[in-house]
Amino acid sequence: MKKSALLTLGRLPKALDVAEALSTAGWRVIIAEPASWHLARVSRHVAKSVKVTAPNDNQSAYISDLLGVIETENVSLVVPVSEEALHATLIEEHLPKTVTLYSMPQSRLRELHDKERFIKLAKSFGLSVPQTHLLGSDQATEFAEHNDFILKPICTCSGQGLEIHNAGDALPDATKLPPTIVQEQMKGALKSTFSMCHEGRVIGTVVYRSAILSGTVGVAFERLENERKIESWISEFVEKANHSGFISFDMMENENETPHAIECNPRATSGIHFVARESLASAITSPQTMDSLNMRPQKLMQQFYPCLTETQGSLFRRDHFLEKAGIMWRAKEVNFSWRDPLPLWLMPFTSWQIMKRAFLHGESFGEASTHDIAWFEEVSS
């Protein structure tokens, strides 16, 4: 009898990567998802999809729903996929010993997700980070007076609430905003990472850049090689934090090519698309046996429909249309295969709820796809 694995999200392409990897490795894959229809539901690699309460509607009901699926479906492995991880990992204290949760404890995820606390943690490890201060503090006011800076809430995702400012710009009233940081505006190229780790050891890292953006979220990606300084930064952080599971960073280099981590995403990001399915499955189910990740041969990948939307829009905005069209022509779609074609072919239907919200509320696809699952904490702790 196949063992059953539960993924706690199905709407995003990275869920399909995990589902295919585990299914190919012999697992029965179940999806718990607040949306009735979602990307992974129509995949041949998903045995069953269960609708659960959205955590931002009722977190207690969401946790209860997950535990009910685990019991009913005899689940032995739970894999949080994306922004929902900060809610989903609250099940840990209620899990029977026969169930493995592929994640750090929720308290550690909150520390890494919090953009102020993460910077303090990395700095305590002696690692390079941009100057960062809490809005409303004397340090933030003084820094903003003399330096270009950015503002962003301490708990956010998909670039929500991000503002870019010049030195001397007036700061907003901290009492009228959720806890927010004032952070040094780094001038280098933004690079993103995705790593899989086990007990303080990095199994493998993907370093990539966004080739096409939807808002501030990448929808086409180019894998970068020979990024040894960034990989070394990550290895040192993972070792000192004794991290296990997924972890991702946004990095920029200064004029001396020293990498600085701007923020941490304690979850899977789009770099997962570059990892070979067999390696992905093994790093989840038997990480103690893994010392590297094999990569797919493609170095340029895309999420087709968001890329198409951005490329078509750039024609009218005169915003690098030919460049984006060239990327779309060369890039491989992240999840399409002739053995499992329905997720791509039916995406306009299965993702309709996300597209509808994006159009009606003027949100990016990233914002629209995470509004009901992301962790928007009001108070840093």
VENSUL-V102858 format. One record per backbone hydrogen bond with DSSP energy under -0.5 kcal/mol. NH is the residue of the N-H (numbers start at 0). CO is the residue of the C=O. Records with the same first field share a line. If there is no record, write none. Layout:
NH=CO ; CO
This chain:
3=73
4=27
5=76
6=4 ; 29
7=78
14=11
15=11 ; 12
16=12
17=13
18=14
19=15
20=16
21=17
22=18
23=19
24=20
25=22
26=21
27=2
28=26
29=4
30=47
31=6
32=30 ; 49
39=9
40=37
41=37 ; 38
42=39
45=42
46=28 ; 44
47=28
49=30
51=32
55=371
56=53
57=53
61=57
62=58
63=59
64=60
65=61
66=62
67=63
68=64
69=65
70=66
71=67
72=68
73=70
74=69
75=3
76=3
77=99
78=5
79=77
84=81
85=82
86=83
87=83
88=84
89=86
90=87
91=88
93=90
94=90 ; 91
98=95
99=75
101=77 ; 99
102=100
107=104
108=104
109=105
110=106
111=107
112=108
113=109
114=153
117=113
118=114
119=115
120=116
121=117
122=118
123=119
124=120
125=122
126=121
132=181
134=179
136=133
140=136
141=137
142=138
143=139
144=140
145=141 ; 142
146=142
148=164
149=182
150=162
151=180
153=178
155=153
159=156
161=158
162=150
164=148
167=143
168=165
173=171
175=172
176=173
178=377
180=151
181=132
182=149 ; 180
183=130
184=147
185=183
190=250
191=207
192=248
193=205
194=246
195=203
196=244
197=200
199=242
200=197
202=195 ; 200
203=195
205=193
206=223
207=191
208=221
210=208 ; 219
211=219
213=216
214=212
215=213
216=213
218=211
219=211
220=300
221=208
222=298
223=206
227=225
230=226
231=227
232=228
233=229
234=230
235=231
236=232
237=233
238=234
239=235
240=236
241=237
242=237
244=196
246=194
247=264
249=262
250=190 ; 248
251=259
253=257
256=253
258=256
259=251
260=127
261=249 ; 259
262=249
263=111
264=247
265=263
266=264
267=80
271=268
272=269
273=270
274=271
275=293
279=275
280=276
281=277
282=278
283=279
284=280
285=281
288=285
289=286
295=273
300=220
301=331
302=218
303=301
306=302
307=303
308=304
309=305
310=306
311=307
312=308
313=309
314=310 ; 311
315=311 ; 312
316=312
317=313
318=313
319=317
323=319
324=320
325=321
326=322
327=323
328=324
329=325
330=326
331=299
333=301
339=336
343=340
344=340
345=341
346=343
348=345
349=345
350=346
351=348
354=350
355=351
356=352
357=353
358=354
359=355
360=356
361=357
362=357
367=363
368=364
369=365 ; 366
370=366
372=369
373=369
375=373
376=374
